[in-house]
Amino acid sequence: IEVAVQGARGELYLNRPEKLNPLSPRGLRELVEAAAWFDAQPDLKVVVVAGRGRAFSAGADVAAFAEAAAAGERPRSPREDADAGRLAADALERIAAVTVAKIHGHCVGGGLVVAGACDLRVAAEDTRFSIPEVDLGIPLAWGGIPRLVREIGPALTKELVMTCRPFGAEEALRAGFLNRVVGADELDGAVEELAAMLASKPKLALLATKRHTNAVSGEMVGTIRSWSDADGLLAGLRDPEGNESAARYLARMKGEHDEGGLR
């Protein structure tokens, strides 16, 4: 994770571009630390959340989760690592400043949850979204279900999560997940313009509006109930049928990558 603040504006970058910014347990814990760091910056009003390189995020780093038990400063239980994404998304959503997700390339699974934890979302028109968790034999975790229900409604949440079908930026805009879609070469400028507009507003009124809106939507969807997502995730990882599905999915993705890149 790469962070910076200059006056009223901050930046948070997912910074593993060579792997399309996958989210490892370590990276998710760094997100929690970054959120606390931003809240200690006295003049901050807006934070742009983005990914370096060719994508916003390719989602959970499956290999890193498998290796996580042997890493870190202290032994961690599998449940702690399974719960890291929920804690990161919650921390990102609780940042006092307004967060703006700048989305490009691919926004997959857990990456989509990270974007959903931001207040506003702007995407390049060629961005590809997907939620492959069910094909991987696991439920969508990290508080992804309540956040999607909040933004796009229950029926479309069920369809996109159950079918795992990819969808584009225009569909995400029509569904209400995105605030704006712009040309790929216009994304940086559009987000800078939005961030500058937000940074020009009175801090008290701006951040009070965020807190008020989040208080209302929190009562509607109850993201706090996602504390048990880690248990569903661990159960899915032990399910034989789910493991077979995951093997087929990963083989299919490898074939598509060999034929010309992630689609």
C-alpha positions as CSV (number, residue, x, y, z in Angstrom):
1,I,0.0,0.0,0.0
2,E,1.3,3.5,-0.9
3,V,-0.1,6.5,0.8
4,A,0.5,10.3,0.6
5,V,-1.2,13.4,1.8
6,Q,-0.8,17.0,0.7
7,G,-3.1,19.4,2.5
8,A,-6.7,18.5,2.1
9,R,-6.0,15.7,-0.5
10,G,-4.7,12.3,0.1
11,E,-3.9,9.2,-2.1
12,L,-3.9,5.5,-1.4
13,Y,-2.5,3.2,-4.1
14,L,-2.7,-0.6,-4.2
15,N,0.9,-1.1,-5.3
16,R,1.6,-4.6,-6.7
17,P,1.2,-3.7,-10.4
18,E,3.1,-6.7,-11.7
19,K,0.4,-9.0,-10.4
20,L,-2.6,-6.6,-11.0
21,N,-2.7,-5.5,-7.4
22,P,-3.9,-8.6,-5.6
23,L,-5.0,-8.3,-2.0
24,S,-2.9,-10.4,0.4
25,P,-3.4,-10.6,4.1
26,R,-0.5,-8.3,4.6
27,G,-1.9,-5.8,2.1
28,L,-5.3,-5.9,3.8
29,R,-3.7,-5.2,7.2
30,E,-1.8,-2.3,5.7
31,L,-5.1,-0.9,4.5
32,V,-6.3,-0.9,8.1
33,E,-3.1,0.9,9.2
34,A,-3.5,3.4,6.3
35,A,-7.0,4.2,7.3
36,A,-5.9,5.1,10.8
37,W,-3.0,7.2,9.4
38,F,-5.3,9.2,7.2
39,D,-7.5,10.0,10.2
40,A,-4.6,11.5,12.0
41,Q,-4.0,14.1,9.2
42,P,-5.7,17.3,10.4
43,D,-6.5,19.0,7.1
44,L,-7.6,16.0,5.1
45,K,-10.9,16.1,3.3
46,V,-10.6,13.7,0.4
47,V,-8.7,10.5,-0.4
48,V,-8.3,9.0,-3.9
49,V,-8.1,5.2,-3.8
50,A,-6.5,3.6,-6.9
51,G,-4.3,0.9,-8.3
52,R,-0.9,1.2,-9.9
53,G,-0.3,-0.3,-13.3
54,R,-2.9,-1.9,-15.5
55,A,-5.7,-2.6,-13.1
56,F,-7.4,-1.4,-9.9
57,S,-7.2,-4.9,-8.3
58,A,-7.4,-8.5,-9.4
59,G,-9.0,-9.4,-6.1
60,A,-7.8,-11.7,-3.3
61,D,-4.3,-13.1,-3.6
62,V,-5.1,-16.8,-3.3
63,A,-1.5,-17.9,-3.1
64,A,-0.7,-15.3,-0.4
65,F,-3.6,-16.5,1.7
66,A,-2.3,-20.1,1.4
67,E,1.1,-19.1,2.6
68,A,0.1,-16.6,5.2
69,A,0.2,-19.0,8.2
70,A,4.0,-19.1,7.8
71,A,4.5,-15.3,7.4
72,G,4.3,-12.3,9.6
73,E,5.5,-11.3,13.0
74,R,3.4,-13.8,14.9
75,P,1.4,-16.9,14.1
76,R,-2.1,-16.1,12.9
77,S,-5.1,-18.4,12.7
78,P,-6.7,-19.1,9.3
79,R,-9.8,-17.3,10.5
80,E,-7.8,-14.1,11.2
81,D,-6.5,-14.1,7.7
82,A,-10.0,-14.9,6.3
83,D,-11.4,-12.0,8.3
84,A,-8.7,-9.5,7.1
85,G,-10.7,-8.4,4.1
86,R,-13.7,-7.5,6.2
87,L,-11.6,-5.5,8.6
88,A,-9.9,-3.7,5.8
89,A,-13.2,-2.8,4.0
90,D,-14.7,-1.6,7.3
91,A,-11.6,0.5,8.1
92,L,-11.7,2.1,4.6
93,E,-15.4,2.9,4.9
94,R,-14.8,4.5,8.3
95,I,-12.1,6.9,7.1
96,A,-13.4,10.4,8.1
97,A,-12.4,11.9,4.7
98,V,-14.4,11.4,1.6
99,T,-13.0,8.5,-0.4
100,V,-13.0,8.4,-4.2
101,A,-12.2,5.1,-6.0
102,K,-10.5,5.6,-9.3
103,I,-11.1,2.3,-11.2
104,H,-9.5,1.1,-14.3
105,G,-8.4,-2.2,-16.0
106,H,-9.9,-5.0,-13.9
107,C,-11.8,-4.8,-10.7
108,V,-12.4,-8.3,-9.5
109,G,-13.9,-9.9,-6.4
110,G,-12.3,-8.4,-3.3
111,G,-11.1,-5.5,-5.4
112,L,-14.8,-4.7,-6.1
113,V,-15.4,-4.9,-2.3
114,V,-12.7,-2.3,-1.7
115,A,-14.2,0.0,-4.3
116,G,-17.6,-0.6,-2.8
117,A,-16.2,0.6,0.6
118,C,-15.4,4.0,-1.0
119,D,-17.9,6.9,-0.9
120,L,-17.7,7.7,-4.7
121,R,-16.6,5.7,-7.7
122,V,-15.3,6.8,-11.1
123,A,-14.3,4.3,-13.7
124,A,-12.7,4.2,-17.1
125,E,-15.2,3.1,-19.8
126,D,-13.1,-0.1,-20.6
127,T,-13.0,-1.3,-17.0
128,R,-14.1,-4.9,-16.6
129,F,-15.8,-6.0,-13.4
130,S,-16.3,-9.6,-12.1
131,I,-17.2,-11.4,-8.9
132,P,-15.8,-15.0,-9.4
133,E,-16.1,-16.2,-5.8
134,V,-18.9,-18.7,-6.3
135,D,-17.0,-20.2,-9.2
136,L,-14.1,-20.5,-6.7
137,G,-16.3,-22.5,-4.4
138,I,-16.6,-19.7,-1.7
139,P,-19.2,-17.2,-0.8
140,L,-18.5,-13.5,-1.4
141,A,-17.1,-12.3,1.9
142,W,-15.4,-9.2,3.3
143,G,-18.8,-7.5,3.7
144,G,-19.3,-7.6,-0.1
145,I,-23.0,-8.7,0.0
146,P,-24.4,-5.9,2.1
147,R,-22.3,-3.3,0.3
148,L,-23.6,-4.5,-3.1
149,V,-27.2,-4.7,-1.8
150,R,-26.8,-1.1,-0.6
151,E,-25.5,0.2,-4.0
152,I,-27.3,-1.9,-6.6
153,G,-30.2,-3.7,-4.8
154,P,-30.8,-7.4,-3.8
155,A,-31.9,-8.8,-7.1
156,L,-28.9,-7.7,-9.2
157,T,-26.6,-8.6,-6.3
158,K,-27.9,-12.1,-6.4
159,E,-27.5,-12.3,-10.2
160,L,-24.0,-11.0,-10.4
161,V,-22.7,-12.9,-7.4
162,M,-24.4,-16.2,-8.3
163,T,-23.7,-16.2,-12.1
164,C,-20.1,-14.8,-11.8
165,R,-20.6,-13.2,-15.2
166,P,-18.3,-10.3,-16.0
167,F,-19.9,-6.9,-16.6
168,G,-18.7,-3.5,-17.9
169,A,-18.5,0.0,-16.6
170,E,-21.7,1.1,-18.4
171,E,-23.7,-1.6,-16.7
172,A,-22.1,-0.8,-13.4
173,L,-23.1,2.9,-13.9
174,R,-26.7,2.0,-14.8
175,A,-26.9,-0.3,-11.8
176,G,-25.8,2.6,-9.5
177,F,-22.5,1.2,-8.5
178,L,-20.5,3.9,-10.2
179,N,-21.0,7.7,-10.0
180,R,-19.4,8.3,-13.4
181,V,-17.8,6.6,-16.4
182,V,-15.2,8.4,-18.5
183,G,-12.9,7.6,-21.3
184,A,-9.7,5.8,-20.3
185,D,-7.6,8.8,-21.2
186,E,-9.9,11.1,-19.2
187,L,-9.9,9.1,-15.9
188,D,-7.1,10.9,-14.2
189,G,-8.4,14.4,-15.1
190,A,-12.0,13.5,-14.1
191,V,-10.9,12.2,-10.7
192,E,-8.6,15.1,-10.1
193,E,-11.5,17.5,-10.9
194,L,-13.8,15.7,-8.5
195,A,-11.2,15.6,-5.7
196,A,-10.4,19.3,-6.1
197,M,-14.1,20.1,-6.0
198,L,-14.6,18.1,-2.8
199,A,-11.4,19.6,-1.2
200,S,-12.8,23.1,-1.8
201,K,-15.9,22.5,0.3
202,P,-16.1,23.4,4.1
203,K,-14.7,20.4,6.0
204,L,-17.3,20.3,8.7
205,A,-20.3,20.2,6.4
206,L,-18.6,17.9,3.9
207,L,-17.6,15.2,6.4
208,A,-20.8,15.5,8.4
209,T,-22.7,14.7,5.1
210,K,-20.6,11.6,4.8
211,R,-21.2,10.5,8.4
212,H,-25.0,11.2,8.1
213,T,-25.4,9.3,4.8
214,N,-23.4,6.3,6.2
215,A,-25.4,6.3,9.4
216,V,-28.6,6.0,7.3
217,S,-27.3,3.3,4.9
218,G,-25.8,1.4,7.8
219,E,-29.2,1.0,9.4
220,M,-30.6,-0.2,6.0
221,V,-28.0,-2.9,5.2
222,G,-26.2,-3.7,8.5
223,T,-22.7,-4.3,7.3
224,I,-21.9,-5.1,11.0
225,R,-23.5,-8.5,10.4
226,S,-20.6,-9.4,8.1
227,W,-18.5,-10.4,11.1
228,S,-19.3,-14.1,10.3
229,D,-18.2,-13.8,6.6
230,A,-14.8,-15.4,7.5
231,D,-16.6,-18.6,8.8
232,G,-18.5,-19.0,5.5
233,L,-15.2,-18.4,3.6
234,L,-13.4,-21.1,5.6
235,A,-16.3,-23.5,5.1
236,G,-16.1,-22.9,1.3
237,L,-12.4,-23.6,1.2
238,R,-13.1,-27.0,2.8
239,D,-16.0,-28.0,0.5
240,P,-15.0,-30.7,-2.0
241,E,-17.4,-29.6,-4.7
242,G,-16.2,-26.0,-4.3
243,N,-12.6,-27.1,-4.6
244,E,-13.4,-28.9,-7.9
245,S,-15.1,-25.7,-9.2
246,A,-12.2,-23.6,-8.2
247,A,-9.8,-25.9,-10.1
248,R,-11.9,-25.6,-13.2
249,Y,-12.1,-21.8,-12.9
250,L,-8.4,-21.4,-12.4
251,A,-7.6,-23.7,-15.3
252,R,-10.0,-21.6,-17.5
253,M,-8.4,-18.3,-16.4
254,K,-5.0,-19.7,-17.2
255,G,-6.1,-20.7,-20.6
256,E,-7.6,-17.3,-21.3
257,H,-4.4,-15.6,-20.0
258,D,-2.3,-17.8,-22.3
259,E,-4.5,-16.9,-25.2
260,G,-4.0,-13.1,-24.8
261,G,-4.5,-11.8,-21.3
262,L,-7.0,-11.5,-18.5
263,R,-10.5,-10.8,-20.0
